[in-house]
Each structure stands twice: as structure tokens, then as C-alpha cells.
């Protein structure tokens, strides 16, 4: 059975109504990115960081997967499918995809600040005073700027054995995620779906690249239909 590796970014979630976090001016929902997505920001203003992610968590309850998410699930009828996402929402899970690697963490999980291996499912607001069983404050289970990406090696291993790659809704400029395509085996077929595709970096050197200059909800179902035939 052939393996399809799917690399998704903010574009696929944006069509479900999820904020893409970073605006054109570089701000995240009006905040400097380092104030809400870095260890330094957490140390400086824990309440601001908690409120930021509480708002994102509430927003997630109001949205649903779109046709692109559901189309990707259909690929599992014929292929081994691994979704590697930069998104922290759970829309791929809601659509039924069974093998998902979250590079940047998960919005509906929190972890202990003192024992990082203690991770909990969490769908409501997270507040100061919410502690793990060891007595440490809980924090969003998000990979912040300056932190290591725990799932990166797992993602690399999956990419090394991929046959077909589908890149959806990402600028391919945020590393280390953007570098994953470098691990695609030589000769792999690669589809890149984005209204404003950025053909640079590793993509320039790929001979099997096919660019679909379209939004996810249009371009992805078309590719899936082609692959299932």
C-alpha cells in the first residue's frame, strides 16, 4: 500500500473559520507574537497568555471541519495516510483522519510546567491555579518560539518513507516544518495546494512538484478524487 504524507498549515483551517493567528502585520490577534507564544511571554504575563489560548479554545468549539478535511479522510480507503500538521486545532481529528502528527502542539491539551510529560486533555478555559497532580501550574500544550519540536523526528521518519506528498495551505516558510519536504524520497509526486504558493527553498529542487493555485476546499477534493481513481 502506498503512503501519502499530507503537510497542512493554517490555510486549511482558515476555511473553517479558524483564525490563522498571524496577520499580515505579523501580529497574532493584535498581540506581538513573542508576548503570547514564547517562554519569555509566559514568564512576563501569564494571564495574557492564558487568555489568548482560552479565546482560541472557545473559538474551536464553534467551527467544524470543511470539505478539504473530509476529503483527506477518504484517502484512507486506498492508501496509508499520515497527516503532519502545523495547526493546533483538532479539525483533522473531527473529520476522522486516524494518523495525525501535531508539530506545534494541540489546543485542546495542556501540560505541567514542572513535569512536561504530564499532558492532559483540556477543552475549557485554563486558569492560574489549575495544577497538575504534582502541584505545578498547567500551561498550553503548544510549541512556542524558542522551544524544541518534540514530534519533528517522528515526522521526518514518516516523510522518508512517503510515496506521495500533498502540501496544503502553508507558506512553506516556517521552519522546521518547511524543511520536512527535503526528506521526501527522490522521485516522489508532490502536490502543493495554496492560493498563493511560495515556490522557494526545498520546493525549487523538486522535479515531481505539481502546483494547484487554489484554496483547500476546491483543490484538495480534486486531488483526492484523482488519487482514488
C-alpha positions as CSV (number, residue, x, y, z in Angstrom):
1,X,0.0,0.0,0.0
2,X,1.4,3.4,-1.0
3,X,1.9,6.0,1.7
4,X,0.6,9.6,1.3
5,X,2.1,12.3,3.5
6,X,-0.1,15.3,4.0
7,X,1.5,18.5,5.3
8,X,-1.1,21.1,6.4
9,X,-0.9,24.7,7.5
10,X,-3.2,27.5,8.5
11,X,-4.9,27.7,5.1
12,X,-6.9,24.5,5.5
13,X,-8.3,25.6,8.9
14,X,-8.9,29.2,7.8
15,X,-11.7,28.0,5.6
16,X,-13.5,26.5,8.6
17,X,-13.4,29.9,10.3
18,X,-10.3,29.4,12.4
19,X,-8.1,32.4,12.8
20,X,-4.7,32.0,11.2
21,X,-3.2,33.7,14.3
22,X,-0.7,35.7,12.4
23,X,-1.9,38.7,10.5
24,X,-0.2,40.4,7.6
25,X,1.5,42.9,10.0
26,X,3.0,40.0,12.0
27,X,0.7,40.3,15.0
28,X,-1.3,37.4,16.4
29,X,-4.8,38.6,17.2
30,X,-3.4,42.0,17.9
31,X,-0.6,40.8,20.1
32,X,3.1,40.6,19.4
33,X,3.9,37.0,18.7
34,X,6.5,36.8,21.4
35,X,4.1,38.0,24.1
36,X,1.8,35.1,23.6
37,X,3.9,32.4,22.1
38,X,7.2,32.3,23.9
39,X,8.5,31.2,27.3
40,X,9.5,34.8,27.9
41,X,6.0,36.0,27.2
42,X,4.7,33.3,29.7
43,X,7.1,34.5,32.4
44,X,6.2,38.1,31.8
45,X,2.4,37.9,31.7
46,X,0.9,34.5,32.3
47,X,-2.7,35.9,32.4
48,X,-2.3,37.3,28.9
49,X,-1.1,34.0,27.5
50,X,-3.8,32.0,29.2
51,X,-6.5,34.4,28.0
52,X,-5.1,34.2,24.4
53,X,-5.3,30.5,24.3
54,X,-8.6,30.4,26.1
55,X,-10.1,32.5,23.4
56,X,-8.7,30.2,20.7
57,X,-10.1,27.2,22.6
58,X,-13.6,28.8,22.7
59,X,-13.4,29.5,19.0
60,X,-12.6,25.9,18.2
61,X,-15.9,24.9,19.7
62,X,-17.7,27.0,17.2
63,X,-16.2,25.6,14.0
64,X,-16.3,22.4,12.0
65,X,-14.1,20.5,9.5
66,X,-14.5,21.6,5.9
67,X,-14.7,19.6,2.7
68,X,-10.9,19.5,2.5
69,X,-10.6,17.8,5.9
70,X,-13.2,15.2,5.0
71,X,-11.6,14.6,1.5
72,X,-8.3,13.8,3.2
73,X,-10.0,11.2,5.3
74,X,-11.3,9.4,2.1
75,X,-7.7,8.7,1.1
76,X,-7.5,6.2,3.9
77,X,-9.8,3.9,1.8
78,X,-6.9,3.2,-0.6
79,X,-3.7,4.5,1.0
80,X,-1.7,4.6,4.2
81,X,-2.2,8.3,5.2
82,X,-0.2,10.4,7.6
83,X,-1.2,14.0,8.3
84,X,1.6,16.2,9.6
85,X,0.1,19.5,10.6
86,X,1.3,22.8,11.9
87,X,-2.2,23.6,13.1
88,X,-3.1,23.2,16.8
89,X,-6.8,22.7,16.2
90,X,-8.4,19.2,16.1
91,X,-10.3,19.6,12.8
92,X,-8.4,16.7,11.2
93,X,-9.4,14.5,14.1
94,X,-13.0,15.7,13.9
95,X,-13.1,14.7,10.2
96,X,-11.9,11.2,11.0
97,X,-8.3,11.1,10.0
98,X,-6.6,8.4,12.0
99,X,-2.9,9.2,11.9
100,X,-2.1,12.8,12.8
101,X,1.2,14.3,13.9
102,X,0.8,17.8,15.5
103,X,4.2,19.5,15.1
104,X,3.2,22.6,17.1
105,X,1.2,21.1,19.8
106,X,-2.6,20.8,20.4
107,X,-5.0,23.5,21.6
108,X,-7.2,21.0,23.5
109,X,-4.3,19.7,25.6
110,X,-2.4,21.3,28.5
111,X,0.8,20.1,30.3
112,X,2.6,20.6,33.5
113,X,5.2,23.3,33.7
114,X,7.2,21.2,36.2
115,X,6.8,17.7,34.7
116,X,6.3,18.2,30.9
117,X,5.4,14.6,30.4
118,X,2.2,15.1,32.3
119,X,-0.2,16.1,29.5
120,X,-4.0,16.4,29.8
121,X,-7.0,16.7,27.5
122,X,-8.5,20.2,28.2
123,X,-11.4,21.8,26.4
124,X,-12.4,24.6,28.8
125,X,-10.6,27.7,30.0
126,X,-7.2,27.2,31.6
127,X,-6.6,29.5,34.6
128,X,-3.9,30.4,37.0
129,X,-4.2,27.9,39.9
130,X,-5.0,24.9,37.6
131,X,-2.4,22.5,38.7
132,X,-1.1,19.0,37.7
133,X,-1.1,16.2,40.3
134,X,2.4,17.2,41.2
135,X,1.3,20.7,42.1
136,X,2.7,22.6,39.2
137,X,0.8,25.2,37.1
138,X,-0.6,23.9,33.8
139,X,0.3,25.6,30.6
140,X,-1.0,25.3,27.0
141,X,0.4,22.2,25.2
142,X,1.8,24.4,22.4
143,X,5.3,24.6,21.0
144,X,6.3,28.2,21.5
145,X,9.1,30.1,19.7
146,X,12.4,29.1,21.1
147,X,11.2,25.6,22.2
148,X,12.1,22.3,20.6
149,X,9.7,20.5,18.4
150,X,9.3,17.1,20.1
151,X,7.4,15.4,17.1
152,X,9.9,16.6,14.5
153,X,11.9,13.4,14.4
154,X,8.8,11.3,14.1
155,X,7.6,13.5,11.2
156,X,10.9,13.1,9.4
157,X,10.8,9.4,9.7
158,X,7.3,9.3,8.1
159,X,8.4,11.6,5.3
160,X,11.4,9.4,4.5
161,X,9.0,6.6,3.6
162,X,6.4,8.6,1.7
163,X,5.4,8.0,-1.9
164,X,3.0,10.9,-2.5
165,X,3.0,14.3,-0.7
166,X,0.2,16.8,-0.5
167,X,1.1,20.2,0.9
168,X,-1.9,22.3,1.8
169,X,-2.4,25.9,2.9
170,X,1.1,26.7,4.1
171,X,3.7,29.3,3.1
172,X,6.5,26.8,3.4
173,X,8.4,29.4,5.2
174,X,8.1,28.4,8.9
175,X,10.9,26.1,9.9
176,X,11.4,23.3,10.9
177,X,8.1,22.3,9.4
178,X,9.0,23.8,6.0
179,X,12.1,21.6,5.8
180,X,10.2,18.4,6.0
181,X,9.7,18.2,2.3
182,X,13.5,17.8,1.9
183,X,13.1,14.3,3.3
184,X,10.7,13.2,0.5
185,X,12.3,10.3,-1.4
186,X,13.7,11.2,-4.8
187,X,11.1,11.0,-7.5
188,X,8.1,11.4,-5.1
189,X,5.0,13.0,-6.5
190,X,4.2,16.2,-4.7
191,X,1.1,18.3,-4.9
192,X,1.1,21.9,-3.5
193,X,-2.4,23.4,-2.9
194,X,-2.4,27.1,-2.0
195,X,-4.0,30.3,-3.4
196,X,-0.6,32.0,-3.2
197,X,2.0,29.2,-3.4
198,X,5.5,30.1,-2.3
199,X,7.9,28.2,-4.6
200,X,11.2,28.6,-2.9
201,X,13.6,26.7,-0.6
202,X,13.3,23.0,-1.0
203,X,10.4,23.2,-3.4
204,X,12.6,24.7,-6.1
205,X,14.6,21.5,-6.4
206,X,11.7,19.1,-6.6
207,X,11.1,17.6,-10.0
208,X,7.8,15.9,-9.1
209,X,6.1,19.1,-8.0
210,X,2.6,20.0,-9.2
211,X,1.2,23.3,-8.0
212,X,-2.6,23.8,-7.7
213,X,-3.1,27.5,-7.2
214,X,-6.4,27.2,-5.4
215,X,-7.9,27.2,-1.9
216,X,-8.0,24.0,0.1
217,X,-11.8,23.4,-0.2
218,X,-11.5,23.3,-4.0
219,X,-8.1,22.0,-4.7
220,X,-7.9,19.2,-2.2
221,X,-11.1,17.3,-3.2
222,X,-9.9,17.4,-6.8
223,X,-6.6,15.8,-5.9
224,X,-8.2,13.2,-3.7
225,X,-10.7,12.3,-6.5
226,X,-7.7,11.9,-8.9
227,X,-5.8,9.7,-6.4
228,X,-8.7,7.5,-5.6
229,X,-9.2,6.7,-9.3
